[in-house]
Amino acid sequence: MNCNYIKYLLMSLPLGCYAANNVADNGGKRNVLVILCDQLRPDFLNIYGGKMVETEGINRLAQMGVVFDNATTASPVSGPARASIMTGLYPSSHGVWTNDHVFNEGLDYLPKRMTDNGYITAAFGKLHHAPANDSKGFNIYIPMEESRLKDNEPYVRYMRKKYPDERIQRYNHFSKGLSFAKPMNEHYDYWTTDNALGFLDDFNAGVFGDRPFFLWLSLQGPHGPYDPPKELKGSADESKIPDRIKVSMDELPSVIKVRSPYFNNEELLKKERLAYAEKIKLEDNQTARVLDFLKENGLLENTTIIFSADHGDQIGDHNQNQKGPFPYPYHQNIPMIVANHPDLKNGDRCDALVSNLDIAATCLEIANDTVPLGLSRSMSKMVNDKSFQREVNFAEFCDSYKMVEDKQYRMAYFPFEGEIMLYDKVKDPYYKKNLGRDSKYDSVKLSFMKHLMDFQIICKGIKIEAQDFTNEIQKEVTKKNPY
């Protein structure tokens, strides 16, 4: 097959380009596009109240579908979160408990399922699996894996050919002083989108026959390095960048205290937050480029789009940087939009408790695949059927952090330390007052601890003898696992 969309690929990958033969007829199925950003906190986006940078592309998506206001990551660190997206399982089940750790054997994966459903499946950008060239069943995979593929990293090879006099070792070679030193169209996220657009161009030309596409565009940004191209400098309003949230470090778990850095240079931190916002503009531009192509080539009407992130970024809030085992909304919360879905109203919002775990079931439902994938739930079904919504949502990172929340409270439990952090999300949206040691909330904490126990049992696999699986127990199990 002639793959025009890998025009920048300077090597042959074992998972590169091939034709999938003898697949089922698509039956008129919709195309599915997932746009996933890395380390994108929702509060910097217009749709979640951010005013520091205009995100026209993401705003357009929101106008085309539903924005979810209670979306969290299944795990606040990249590798585990992305494994949850692929499997519909939490880290305790899929085994990717930290970055660069392999999956448990015998699991079912979203891209393989979409391929089996008759889709031509393609991934461009960062999957963050271990090993780095593991596509989990995508027909086509052109990675940008932070140089985890070393000399086989396609983007690095592309840039080495373009700049042969440079000693380029890693993808971020041209990230200098909170800026990208080369033209914007050579930035790794622009390059990744170029390849995705090349694939769409081939799709539009009929290269893949009658099959619908399942396209996974996974952008590296706004994850550090905070290196927006020079063309986007000034795109964010520095006066509207929120001051970082500062709180007392007293009465916090040791995990939080140990991870808390000391920020001695507030001016540098302000510049980093500004550069982060400008890099969001870069990711927004890529979103707009794809939307424009779909519209101009008559593909938009039949394409459902999911926009989200693996997790957010602290950028100094609560004296924390990047991400880790803490419950703060800046990195535990994620953006979530389901756009151009035939069963959803345009411009709507939903307060259901959803997770990036739910991307899988939402995609499979569009493919008319009703077989469950882990604990993932269809977000469109949650919008239209409140009885299908979760009572509580979960997240975890390793065995150092277990989180449970409902629509009012969020609690984090730190095993072996016995510490609890509890916040009223409604009254205290910036998480300034930890209620974990306040006896007035003991009933809330006890209820959440019961949920966490149930959650751990579900993750390991429920084993109850038939005579003990009473109607009452079945009812409660179904609430947490409707399948």
FIVODREN-585488 format. One record per residue (C-alpha): x, y, z; residue number from 1; chain; residue in three letters. Coordinates in pm, 1 decimal. Each point is the difference from the previous one (the first is absolute). Layout:
X_Y_Z_NUM_A_ALA .
...
***
This chain:
0.0_0.0_0.0_1_A_MET .
125.7_347.4_-84.6_2_A_ASN .
-12.7_191.0_329.3_3_A_CYS .
19.5_370.1_-80.7_4_A_ASN .
-55.2_97.3_361.1_5_A_TYR .
345.1_-128.5_103.9_6_A_ILE .
181.8_237.1_-233.1_7_A_LYS .
207.4_117.0_298.8_8_A_TYR .
79.0_-352.7_116.7_9_A_LEU .
363.3_-80.7_-75.3_10_A_LEU .
-6.0_-361.9_106.5_11_A_MET .
-211.9_-312.6_-14.5_12_A_SER .
-179.4_-93.8_319.0_13_A_LEU .
-125.3_-352.3_65.9_14_A_PRO .
-333.2_158.1_91.8_15_A_LEU .
7.8_237.6_-293.1_16_A_GLY .
-228.4_-6.2_-298.9_17_A_CYS .
-188.1_-302.3_-123.8_18_A_TYR .
-338.0_-94.2_-136.5_19_A_ALA .
-238.1_-184.0_229.2_20_A_ALA .
-170.4_-257.8_-220.0_21_A_ASN .
-330.0_-184.0_38.0_22_A_ASN .
-150.4_239.3_253.8_23_A_VAL .
-372.2_23.5_51.4_24_A_ALA .
-212.6_244.3_-195.5_25_A_ASP .
-31.9_325.8_194.5_26_A_ASN .
-380.0_-3.6_-7.4_27_A_GLY .
-15.8_377.6_-33.4_28_A_GLY .
191.9_60.3_322.8_29_A_LYS .
121.4_345.0_96.5_30_A_ARG .
364.1_97.0_-2.3_31_A_ASN .
156.5_54.7_343.1_32_A_VAL .
274.5_249.6_83.6_33_A_LEU .
163.2_22.0_343.2_34_A_VAL .
218.7_304.9_70.9_35_A_ILE .
199.1_-54.8_316.9_36_A_LEU .
225.8_261.9_155.8_37_A_CYS .
267.1_-70.9_259.1_38_A_ASP .
-12.8_178.4_335.0_39_A_GLN .
-280.2_239.8_-95.4_40_A_LEU .
-176.2_152.4_300.4_41_A_ARG .
-356.4_106.0_-76.2_42_A_PRO .
-7.4_333.9_184.3_43_A_ASP .
230.9_161.6_-258.9_44_A_PHE .
-261.2_-63.1_-273.4_45_A_LEU .
-278.9_244.8_-86.3_46_A_ASN .
-264.4_-270.9_33.7_47_A_ILE .
96.8_-45.3_366.4_48_A_TYR .
33.4_370.8_81.1_49_A_GLY .
356.9_69.0_-110.8_50_A_GLY .
54.2_349.3_-139.0_51_A_LYS .
374.2_12.3_-58.3_52_A_MET .
3.8_-145.8_-352.2_53_A_VAL .
-261.7_-31.5_-271.6_54_A_GLU .
-59.3_-362.7_-96.5_55_A_THR .
-215.7_35.2_-309.9_56_A_GLU .
45.7_-357.2_-122.1_57_A_GLY .
-98.0_-157.0_331.4_58_A_ILE .
-286.3_248.1_31.3_59_A_ASN .
-129.4_-114.4_-338.6_60_A_ARG .
1.8_-357.6_121.3_61_A_LEU .
-197.5_99.8_309.4_62_A_ALA .
-262.5_168.7_-217.6_63_A_GLN .
-34.9_-326.6_-193.0_64_A_MET .
-72.5_-221.0_300.3_65_A_GLY .
7.2_-47.9_376.6_66_A_VAL .
253.9_131.6_251.0_67_A_VAL .
37.8_-210.4_314.3_68_A_PHE .
51.4_198.4_320.3_69_A_ASP .
88.3_-292.5_228.3_70_A_ASN .
267.0_-176.1_-204.5_71_A_ALA .
300.9_-151.5_174.4_72_A_THR .
290.4_-217.9_-100.0_73_A_THR .
8.6_-365.8_102.5_74_A_ALA .
357.8_61.0_113.6_75_A_SER .
178.7_335.3_33.7_76_A_PRO .
317.0_-123.6_-177.3_77_A_VAL .
39.0_-59.1_-373.8_78_A_SER .
83.4_-368.8_-43.4_79_A_GLY .
-266.8_-135.4_237.2_80_A_PRO .
-263.4_245.3_-128.2_81_A_ALA .
62.4_-89.2_-364.1_82_A_ARG .
-10.4_-370.0_80.2_83_A_ALA .
-341.0_58.0_160.0_84_A_SER .
-121.1_177.2_-313.6_85_A_ILE .
110.8_-295.9_-213.8_86_A_MET .
-149.3_-271.4_223.1_87_A_THR .
-290.2_156.8_188.9_88_A_GLY .
168.1_-123.6_318.4_89_A_LEU .
162.7_165.7_299.9_90_A_TYR .
373.6_-48.2_68.0_91_A_PRO .
-72.7_-265.5_266.1_92_A_SER .
-144.6_-211.0_-283.7_93_A_SER .
211.9_80.4_-308.0_94_A_HIS .
328.7_-5.4_191.8_95_A_GLY .
156.6_320.8_-134.3_96_A_VAL .
43.8_143.9_347.9_97_A_TRP .
262.2_256.5_-102.6_98_A_THR .
162.2_139.5_-314.6_99_A_ASN .
180.8_-234.8_-238.9_100_A_ASP .
-142.6_-313.2_162.2_101_A_HIS .
-143.1_-279.8_-215.9_102_A_VAL .
-366.2_-101.3_-10.3_103_A_PHE .
-128.2_-317.2_160.5_104_A_ASN .
-43.2_-285.5_-245.1_105_A_GLU .
-328.0_-103.1_-154.3_106_A_GLY .
-169.8_340.7_-14.6_107_A_LEU .
-241.7_133.9_-260.9_108_A_ASP .
93.0_329.1_-172.2_109_A_TYR .
-205.6_275.8_-159.4_110_A_LEU .
192.0_32.5_-330.9_111_A_PRO .
-8.3_-376.4_-57.7_112_A_LYS .
-374.5_1.4_62.6_113_A_ARG .
-53.2_288.6_-241.9_114_A_MET .
206.1_-182.2_-263.6_115_A_THR .
-212.2_-311.9_51.4_116_A_ASP .
-309.2_218.1_-47.3_117_A_ASN .
107.7_83.9_-354.7_118_A_GLY .
183.8_328.4_59.6_119_A_TYR .
330.3_107.2_-149.2_120_A_ILE .
179.0_99.1_320.1_121_A_THR .
288.1_246.5_15.3_122_A_ALA .
191.7_163.3_284.8_123_A_ALA .
227.2_300.9_-29.0_124_A_PHE .
204.2_134.4_290.2_125_A_GLY .
44.5_-112.0_357.3_126_A_LYS .
-152.9_-323.2_127.1_127_A_LEU .
244.5_-36.2_291.9_128_A_HIS .
-15.1_-378.1_11.4_129_A_HIS .
279.9_-231.5_99.5_130_A_ALA .
172.7_-98.9_-219.2_131_A_PRO .
-22.7_327.4_-190.3_132_A_ALA .
-80.7_-160.9_-336.2_133_A_ASN .
-299.8_-191.1_138.4_134_A_ASP .
-306.3_131.4_-183.0_135_A_SER .
-252.5_-233.8_164.2_136_A_LYS .
-155.8_-86.9_-334.1_137_A_GLY .
-1.8_319.9_-208.0_138_A_PHE .
39.6_-81.1_-370.0_139_A_ASN .
221.0_305.2_-44.4_140_A_ILE .
222.3_155.0_265.2_141_A_TYR .
234.2_293.8_-49.5_142_A_ILE .
133.6_72.7_350.5_143_A_PRO .
136.8_308.6_168.7_144_A_MET .
108.4_-155.8_326.3_145_A_GLU .
229.5_255.4_168.8_146_A_GLU .
295.1_-183.6_-158.7_147_A_SER .
-82.7_-325.6_179.9_148_A_ARG .
68.1_-167.4_-336.7_149_A_LEU .
345.8_161.1_6.7_150_A_LYS .
157.8_-7.3_-348.6_151_A_ASP .
-321.0_-144.3_-142.4_152_A_ASN .
-208.9_301.4_102.8_153_A_GLU .
-155.3_120.8_-330.2_154_A_PRO .
-13.0_368.3_98.0_155_A_TYR .
363.9_1.8_111.9_156_A_VAL .
105.4_-159.1_-328.8_157_A_ARG .
-206.2_255.9_-190.8_158_A_TYR .
168.4_289.4_179.9_159_A_MET .
345.8_-152.2_-39.0_160_A_ARG .
-50.3_-11.6_-376.0_161_A_LYS .
-126.2_358.8_-1.9_162_A_LYS .
286.9_125.2_220.2_163_A_TYR .
292.8_-236.5_-69.4_164_A_PRO .
252.8_229.5_170.0_165_A_ASP .
-179.5_-20.3_335.0_166_A_GLU .
77.1_-274.7_251.1_167_A_ARG .
-367.3_-84.4_58.3_168_A_ILE .
-47.7_-269.7_262.6_169_A_GLN .
-355.2_60.4_124.0_170_A_ARG .
-334.7_136.8_-115.3_171_A_TYR .
41.0_314.0_213.6_172_A_ASN .
338.9_96.8_-141.6_173_A_HIS .
-137.4_332.9_-123.9_174_A_PHE .
-187.7_85.4_321.1_175_A_SER .
195.7_299.2_124.1_176_A_LYS .
-92.5_243.2_277.4_177_A_GLY .
-376.1_-61.9_10.9_178_A_LEU .
-21.9_12.9_-378.1_179_A_SER .
43.9_-217.9_-306.4_180_A_PHE .
298.2_125.9_-199.1_181_A_ALA .
-116.2_-107.1_-348.1_182_A_LYS .
-311.5_91.3_-205.2_183_A_PRO .
-335.2_-111.3_134.8_184_A_MET .
-58.6_-242.8_-287.5_185_A_ASN .
301.9_-200.1_120.0_186_A_GLU .
-120.3_-35.6_358.6_187_A_HIS .
-58.6_-363.3_96.5_188_A_TYR .
-372.3_55.2_62.0_189_A_ASP .
-40.6_173.8_-336.4_190_A_TYR .
192.7_-289.5_-160.3_191_A_TRP .
-225.6_-254.1_169.8_192_A_THR .
-310.6_180.7_-127.3_193_A_THR .
150.2_18.7_-350.3_194_A_ASP .
22.5_-379.1_-4.4_195_A_ASN .
-357.0_-37.0_125.6_196_A_ALA .
-120.5_237.8_-273.2_197_A_LEU .
192.4_-202.9_-256.3_198_A_GLY .
-186.2_-308.7_115.2_199_A_PHE .
-332.2_184.4_-31.3_200_A_LEU .
98.6_111.2_-348.7_201_A_ASP .
59.3_-362.1_-100.0_202_A_ASP .
-327.0_-100.1_163.4_203_A_PHE .
-183.4_267.6_-196.3_204_A_ASN .
163.0_-128.4_-319.5_205_A_ALA .
-144.4_-346.7_59.8_206_A_GLY .
329.6_-173.1_83.1_207_A_VAL .
-167.9_-208.0_271.5_208_A_PHE .
-311.3_-95.1_-190.5_209_A_GLY .
-335.1_20.5_179.7_210_A_ASP .
127.1_-33.9_354.4_211_A_ARG .
-63.2_283.7_248.3_212_A_PRO .
299.0_137.5_185.3_213_A_PHE .
94.7_-9.3_365.8_214_A_PHE .
264.2_270.5_31.5_215_A_LEU .
199.8_60.1_317.6_216_A_TRP .
179.0_336.6_2.2_217_A_LEU .
208.1_10.2_317.3_218_A_SER .
185.1_327.4_50.2_219_A_LEU .
301.4_33.3_227.8_220_A_GLN .
-92.9_346.4_125.0_221_A_GLY .
-58.6_193.7_206.0_222_A_PRO .
217.7_-241.7_200.5_223_A_HIS .
345.7_140.1_63.9_224_A_GLY .
228.5_120.7_-131.7_225_A_PRO .
-212.6_314.2_-13.0_226_A_TYR .
122.4_89.5_-347.8_227_A_ASP .
-261.7_187.7_-203.0_228_A_PRO .
124.9_104.9_-344.9_229_A_PRO .
110.7_359.8_-37.7_230_A_LYS .
-301.0_65.3_-225.4_231_A_GLU .
-225.5_-54.0_303.5_232_A_LEU .
187.9_217.9_244.0_233_A_LYS .
-245.3_263.3_121.6_234_A_GLY .
-305.3_-215.4_-72.6_235_A_SER .
-73.6_-22.7_374.8_236_A_ALA .
-85.2_296.4_222.4_237_A_ASP .
249.0_-1.3_287.1_238_A_GLU .
-226.4_220.4_212.7_239_A_SER .
-267.5_-269.8_-7.5_240_A_LYS .
222.9_-291.4_97.9_241_A_ILE .
-127.8_-93.3_347.6_242_A_PRO .
237.0_31.6_293.9_243_A_ASP .
98.8_-337.0_132.2_244_A_ARG .
-193.7_-139.8_295.0_245_A_ILE .
207.1_3.1_319.5_246_A_LYS .
-108.2_-198.8_306.7_247_A_VAL .
151.4_-116.3_326.3_248_A_SER .
193.5_-324.8_-21.3_249_A_MET .
-103.5_-94.9_353.3_250_A_ASP .
-213.3_-307.3_64.7_251_A_GLU .
69.2_-153.0_-340.3_252_A_LEU .
111.3_-355.2_-80.6_253_A_PRO .
374.3_-58.7_-23.3_254_A_SER .
-41.3_-85.3_-370.7_255_A_VAL .
-122.8_353.7_-64.2_256_A_ILE .
271.2_163.7_211.0_257_A_LYS .
282.7_-199.3_-158.8_258_A_VAL .
-115.6_90.0_-349.3_259_A_ARG .
-38.9_367.2_82.5_260_A_SER .
282.0_199.5_-158.5_261_A_PRO .
117.9_335.7_122.5_262_A_TYR .
-76.2_280.8_-242.2_263_A_PHE .
262.9_265.3_57.0_264_A_ASN .
-49.6_169.8_-335.4_265_A_ASN .
-356.2_123.0_-30.9_266_A_GLU .
80.9_197.4_-314.9_267_A_GLU .
119.7_-313.3_-178.5_268_A_LEU .
-313.1_-184.5_107.7_269_A_LEU .
-217.8_278.1_-143.1_270_A_LYS .
187.9_-26.3_-329.2_271_A_LYS .
-51.7_-377.2_-2.6_272_A_GLU .
-373.4_40.4_56.4_273_A_ARG .
-13.0_250.0_-285.5_274_A_LEU .
195.9_-231.3_-229.7_275_A_ALA .
-233.5_-285.8_97.8_276_A_TYR .
-297.6_211.1_-109.0_277_A_ALA .
173.2_88.1_-328.3_278_A_GLU .
67.7_-367.9_-63.2_279_A_LYS .
-369.3_-69.0_54.3_280_A_ILE .
-52.2_238.0_-291.7_281_A_LYS .
221.2_-229.4_-209.4_282_A_LEU .
-214.7_-302.7_86.5_283_A_GLU .
-314.8_201.6_-68.5_284_A_ASP .
139.7_88.7_-343.6_285_A_ASN .
50.9_-368.7_-77.1_286_A_GLN .
-359.2_-70.3_99.9_287_A_THR .
-118.6_276.8_-232.0_288_A_ALA .
214.6_-132.7_-287.3_289_A_ARG .
-163.5_-341.1_23.5_290_A_VAL .
-350.7_146.9_26.9_291_A_LEU .
63.6_217.2_-303.7_292_A_ASP .
120.1_-297.2_-204.5_293_A_PHE .
-299.8_-212.6_96.0_294_A_LEU .
-240.7_280.0_-90.2_295_A_LYS .
169.9_95.6_-327.2_296_A_GLU .
6.9_-363.0_-116.2_297_A_ASN .
-354.1_-93.1_95.2_298_A_GLY .
101.2_-234.1_282.1_299_A_LEU .
-115.7_196.3_302.8_300_A_LEU .
-369.3_-85.9_-11.9_301_A_GLU .
72.4_-373.5_35.9_302_A_ASN .
276.6_30.9_261.2_303_A_THR .
-46.1_-5.2_376.7_304_A_THR .
284.0_168.1_190.1_305_A_ILE .
116.2_-53.2_358.1_306_A_ILE .
238.8_256.9_148.2_307_A_PHE .
173.4_-65.4_330.5_308_A_SER .
331.6_-41.7_184.1_309_A_ALA .
184.7_-261.8_199.5_310_A_ASP .
20.2_234.9_303.8_311_A_HIS .
73.3_362.5_87.1_312_A_GLY .
295.1_199.0_135.1_313_A_ASP .
56.0_163.9_339.2_314_A_GLN .
249.2_265.1_-125.6_315_A_ILE .
69.3_112.5_357.4_316_A_GLY .
-350.2_-11.7_144.7_317_A_ASP .
-4.4_-141.6_353.6_318_A_HIS .
381.1_1.6_-18.2_319_A_ASN .
-2.7_-289.2_-245.6_320_A_GLN .
137.2_-36.0_-349.2_321_A_ASN .
-131.4_-208.1_-289.2_322_A_GLN .
-193.7_-298.7_142.1_323_A_LYS .
-2.0_-266.7_267.6_324_A_GLY .
-195.5_-156.9_289.1_325_A_PRO .
-208.2_297.7_106.9_326_A_PHE .
-368.7_84.6_-48.1_327_A_PRO .
23.6_360.5_-119.0_328_A_TYR .
-220.0_94.2_-297.0_329_A_PRO .
282.5_146.7_-209.6_330_A_TYR .
131.2_-344.0_-94.2_331_A_HIS .
-269.2_-243.6_120.3_332_A_GLN .
-268.9_173.2_-210.4_333_A_ASN .
6.4_-20.3_-378.4_334_A_ILE .
-187.1_162.7_-288.9_335_A_PRO .
-255.5_-221.7_-170.6_336_A_MET .
-207.1_78.2_-309.4_337_A_ILE .
-205.3_-239.3_-210.5_338_A_VAL .
-77.8_185.8_-321.4_339_A_ALA .
-210.8_-68.1_-306.2_340_A_ASN .
-170.6_-300.3_154.8_341_A_HIS .
-344.3_-72.0_-149.2_342_A_PRO .
-152.8_-71.6_343.2_343_A_ASP .
127.6_315.1_172.3_344_A_LEU .
-112.6_362.6_-11.1_345_A_LYS .
239.8_262.9_-128.2_346_A_ASN .
129.6_250.3_253.0_347_A_GLY .
-118.1_-203.0_299.9_348_A_ASP .
172.9_-64.1_335.0_349_A_ARG .
-20.1_-300.5_229.4_350_A_CYS .
93.6_-44.2_365.6_351_A_ASP .
20.9_-381.8_-9.7_352_A_ALA .
307.8_-153.5_164.1_353_A_LEU .
205.7_-109.6_-299.8_354_A_VAL .
358.7_-110.9_-49.7_355_A_SER .
241.5_-34.2_-289.5_356_A_ASN .
-63.8_-368.8_71.2_357_A_LEU .
-331.8_61.6_-179.3_358_A_ASP .
152.9_95.2_-334.4_359_A_ILE .
13.8_-368.8_-92.7_360_A_ALA .
-367.3_-85.5_48.3_361_A_ALA .
-105.5_322.7_-171.0_362_A_THR .
202.2_-93.0_-309.7_363_A_CYS .
-122.1_-360.4_-1.1_364_A_LEU .
-363.6_109.7_25.8_365_A_GLU .
44.8_207.7_-315.9_366_A_ILE .
134.7_-315.7_-167.0_367_A_ALA .
-317.0_-185.7_107.4_368_A_ASN .
213.4_-220.1_224.8_369_A_ASP .
-198.6_-79.9_315.9_370_A_THR .
255.1_-231.8_162.0_371_A_VAL .
138.9_172.0_314.1_372_A_PRO .
363.1_107.0_23.8_373_A_LEU .
98.7_-8.0_365.0_374_A_GLY .
-192.2_249.0_211.8_375_A_LEU .
-26.2_263.9_-273.4_376_A_SER .
-344.4_157.4_-45.2_377_A_ARG .
-143.6_174.8_-303.3_378_A_SER .
-4.9_374.2_67.9_379_A_MET .
-283.0_57.1_-243.7_380_A_SER .
-209.5_-255.0_187.7_381_A_LYS .
84.7_170.8_331.7_382_A_MET .
-123.5_329.7_-142.7_383_A_VAL .
-330.3_-147.8_-113.8_384_A_ASN .
-63.3_-246.8_283.7_385_A_ASP .
66.1_130.3_351.3_386_A_LYS .
-54.2_-346.8_145.2_387_A_SER .
313.9_-107.5_-188.4_388_A_PHE .
214.2_271.0_159.7_389_A_GLN .
251.1_-78.7_274.7_390_A_ARG .
-73.3_55.2_365.9_391_A_GLU .
371.7_54.3_61.6_392_A_VAL .
314.5_29.0_-210.7_393_A_ASN .
341.5_-151.5_69.2_394_A_PHE .
365.3_60.2_-77.7_395_A_ALA .
326.0_-144.2_125.2_396_A_GLU .
374.4_21.5_-36.4_397_A_PHE .
208.1_-297.2_112.9_398_A_CYS .
-95.5_-109.8_351.0_399_A_ASP .
86.0_341.3_137.6_400_A_SER .
-317.7_185.4_-102.5_401_A_TYR .
-365.0_-106.6_-26.4_402_A_LYS .
-261.7_262.8_-88.5_403_A_MET .
-379.2_-12.7_15.9_404_A_VAL .
-249.1_281.8_-61.6_405_A_GLU .
-362.4_82.6_-49.6_406_A_ASP .
-137.9_326.3_-134.4_407_A_LYS .
67.9_188.4_323.6_408_A_GLN .
302.5_-155.3_170.3_409_A_TYR .
335.2_-142.7_-104.2_410_A_ARG .
200.2_-220.8_234.4_411_A_MET .
350.3_-140.0_-35.1_412_A_ALA .
121.3_-283.5_219.2_413_A_TYR .
371.5_-66.4_44.0_414_A_PHE .
47.3_-370.4_84.9_415_A_PRO .
234.0_-108.5_280.3_416_A_PHE .
18.7_359.8_116.5_417_A_GLU .
-367.1_10.4_94.8_418_A_GLY .
-29.1_361.7_-115.4_419_A_GLU .
-313.6_138.5_-161.6_420_A_ILE .
-42.5_317.5_-203.3_421_A_MET .
-358.9_115.5_-47.5_422_A_LEU .
-129.5_303.7_-188.8_423_A_TYR .
-339.7_151.9_-62.0_424_A_ASP .
20.8_57.1_-376.1_425_A_LYS .
-304.5_225.7_-3.3_426_A_VAL .
87.5_236.3_286.2_427_A_LYS .
379.5_-22.8_-41.3_428_A_ASP .
76.9_-37.1_-374.3_429_A_PRO .
368.0_91.4_50.6_430_A_TYR .
47.0_-267.7_267.1_431_A_TYR .
134.4_237.6_262.2_432_A_LYS .
-153.5_-167.5_307.6_433_A_LYS .
80.0_-364.6_67.0_434_A_ASN .
-286.3_-153.5_200.8_435_A_LEU .
175.5_-333.1_43.2_436_A_GLY .
53.1_38.8_375.2_437_A_ARG .
-332.1_171.0_73.0_438_A_ASP .
-222.8_-235.9_199.5_439_A_SER .
-310.6_178.5_-129.2_440_A_LYS .
55.8_-181.4_-330.8_441_A_TYR .
54.1_-348.7_142.9_442_A_ASP .
-317.6_-130.8_-162.8_443_A_SER .
117.9_120.4_-343.1_444_A_VAL .
340.8_-157.4_52.1_445_A_LYS .
-149.2_-330.9_115.7_446_A_LEU .
-231.1_-13.9_-301.1_447_A_SER .
287.9_68.3_-237.7_448_A_PHE .
223.6_-259.4_168.9_449_A_MET .
-270.7_-259.9_-63.3_450_A_LYS .
-6.8_102.5_-365.7_451_A_HIS .
378.6_-33.8_-19.3_452_A_LEU .
-16.3_-350.4_145.0_453_A_MET .
-261.4_-96.9_-259.5_454_A_ASP .
216.2_156.1_-270.5_455_A_PHE .
304.2_-208.0_96.5_456_A_GLN .
-208.7_-317.7_-5.2_457_A_ILE .
-133.3_81.6_-345.8_458_A_ILE .
354.4_65.0_-127.0_459_A_CYS .
128.2_-337.3_117.7_460_A_LYS .
-312.6_-176.8_-125.5_461_A_GLY .
-316.8_-70.1_200.6_462_A_ILE .
-19.0_-355.2_136.8_463_A_LYS .
-321.6_-81.2_189.8_464_A_ILE .
-163.4_-340.5_35.2_465_A_GLU .
-340.5_-19.8_-166.7_466_A_ALA .
-197.2_-43.2_321.5_467_A_GLN .
166.3_310.2_145.8_468_A_ASP .
-57.0_219.7_-305.5_469_A_PHE .
-324.5_141.2_135.9_470_A_THR .
-231.7_240.6_-178.5_471_A_ASN .
125.1_283.2_220.7_472_A_GLU .
364.4_-70.5_-88.5_473_A_ILE .
-80.6_-36.4_-370.9_474_A_GLN .
-170.7_339.5_4.5_475_A_LYS .
303.2_170.6_154.2_476_A_GLU .
246.2_-178.8_-230.2_477_A_VAL .
-200.9_115.0_-301.8_478_A_THR .
31.8_361.1_111.2_479_A_LYS .
378.3_-21.7_-30.6_480_A_LYS .
10.7_-244.6_-288.9_481_A_ASN .
-322.8_10.1_-207.0_482_A_PRO .
134.2_-270.6_-230.7_483_A_TYR .
***
